[in-house]
Amino acid sequence: MPARLVVLVSGVGTNLQALLDACRDPEYGAVVAAVGADRPDTGGVARAAAAGIATFELPLSAYADRADWDAALTDAVAAHEPDLVVLGGFMKLTGPAFLSRFGGRTVNTHPALSPSFPGMHGPQEALDHGVKVTGATLFVVDAGVDTGPILAQVAVPVEDADTPASLHERIKVAERAMLVDVVGRIARRGFTISGRKATLL
């Protein structure tokens, strides 16, 4: 049976679309079971609905506090029985309830070579720091900000004429290819974690 993915999004859903395209191949080993968003009317949810995939929307403002939202997110994801949760441009940190249920099987990408430049502004900080190579990281989500065990990384050269936007666009292209490749490998063969070290099987 193919691995069941739940993909969480916050925006237009380009990472999601790359996964949907990959999942059309039976040899890929995965299917997108559901797509959820932390805000209404995202392009990602629209893409999923157009493909006939179950969706859910859980805006933080609809809940009394972050803990209630995290519990609702956990329940919504659990309802679709995922083997793997993919944060595809999901701009919220998951909390203790979510990690207690899906820790160790939730992955996310970051537009920098971790542990450098964590947080929201990786491409800008790479330029500010003057690095010659940056890239993208795929990691297993933990309680920190872009701190989980690293599954894969891809390098992207920094060009002299780069702006944060142009650099980020090139990073996103490499990031999508890495995400599709590694999620497929996980779906087919899995991975292990020992301390800080994550190993694809």
N, C-alpha and C positions, 0 to 999 in steps of 0.2 A: 504494500500500500504506500502511496506517496506520503511524504511528511506534510502535515497540516501547518500552514503558516497563518498567523494573524499579524497584519501589518498595521502599525499605528503611524498616522500622518498629521501634519499641521498645515500643509500648503498644497502646491499644485500636483504633487504626486509623481515626479519624474522617476524617483527610485522605485516606487510602486509599479509604474508602467514597465520599467525594465524587468521587474520580477514577473509581472503578468505575462510579458512576452516570452520570457524563459520558460515559464510553467506550461506553455502550449506544447512543448516538447515532452512526450511521455518519459524520455530518458533522463530528463532533468531531476525527477524524483520528488517534486513538491507541488502542492497546489495552494493557492491563496484561499483560505476558508472564510476569512472576514477581514474587513478594513474598518478601523476606528479612527476618530479624530477628536482633538481637544477643543475644537471650535466648529461652528456651523458653516455649511456651504463651502467646504474646501474642494479644490480641484481633485484631490486624491479620492475623496468619497464619491465625487461625480464619476470618476474613471471606474471605480469599483462597481457602482450602480449600473453603469452602462454595460459592464461585463457580466451582469447578473450575479454579483457577489454580495453577500450580506454585509451591511454597514451599520455603524452606530456612531453617535456624536455625543460627547460628554464635555461640554464647556465647563471650565472651572467655576465660572460665575453662577452656575446652577446649584452649587453645593455650599453648605454652611462653612466648610473649611477644607483645607488641603487633605486632611485625613479622610473625610467623607468622600471626596473626589477620588482619592486613591483606592478606597474600598470599592467604589462603584466601578472604576476602571478594571480592577481585578476581577470582579464578578462578570463584567461584560466580556472580557477576554476569555475567561474560563468557560463561558457558555459555548464557545466555539472549539473547545478541546484542542488547543494548539500543541504541536510538538515543538515549535519554535516561534518566538515572538520577535518580529523585526521592527525596530524603530526606524522608519523611513522618512527622515526629516521631521521627526516628532520633537517639538520644542518644549516639552515639559519633562521635569525629572520625575521618575517613578519613585514611589515611597515604600515604606516598610511593608505594608500589606501586599503590594504588588510583588516586591522582591521575595517575600516569604513564600509566595506561590510560584513565581516564575523566574526567580534568581537561578542563574546557571543555564538558562535556556532563553535568554533575551539578548539580542545583539543590536548594536548601534554603530553608526559611522561618525567620524569626526574629521573635519577638513584640515588636518595637520598631522604631523608625524608624532604621535604621543610618545613620551609624556610632554613634549613641547606644546605650548600655546593651547591649553585647555580653555573651554568656555565658548562663548558666542562669536569671537572675533579672530579666529585662527589665521585666516589669510591676511588681515590687516596687521596682526602682530608679527607674522612672518616677514612682511615687508618692512615694518618698523625696525625689526631686529637686524635686517640686512642679510638674512640667510640666502643661500644660493639654491637650496633644494628644500622643498616642503612636500606635502602630499596628503594622503588620507589614511585613516586607521579604522579598521573594523575590530570591535572589542566586545567582550561579554560585559553586560551592564552590571554594575555594583552600586553601592550607595553614594559613591563620589561623583564628581563632575568629570566625565571622560577619563576615568581612572581604572577601569576594569581590565582584566587580562586580555592581552592583544592576540587576536586571531590572525590578522593579516595587515600588511601595510603596502602602499604603493607610493613611489616617489614621483614628484612633479617638479621639474626645474623652474626656478624663478627667473623670469626674463627682465632685462633692464627696464623695459617700457611698461612693465605690469602695473596695473592699478589693483586695488583690492577686488574689484568686480571682475576684471579679466583673469586674475589669478584664480579666483574662486570658481569661475566657469570651467577652467581647465581642470581644476581639482575635482569638480563634480563629475566630469566625464570619466576620469580615472576611478573615482569613487564608485560610480554605478557599475562599471565593469567588474571591479573587485567584489562588490556586494553580490552581484549575480553569481559570479564564479564560486565564492566561498559559501554562500547560502546553499547552492546546489551540492557542494561537497559535504556540507553538514547534513543535508537532507539524506544523502545517499550513504554516508559513512560515519557521521558524528564527529565529536571532538572530545578531548579530555582536558582537565585542568589540574595542575599540581602546583600549589602555591601561586606564584605570579605567572606561571607558564601555561599557556593554552596551546594545545597541539591538535591540528586537524588529522583525522584518521584516514 
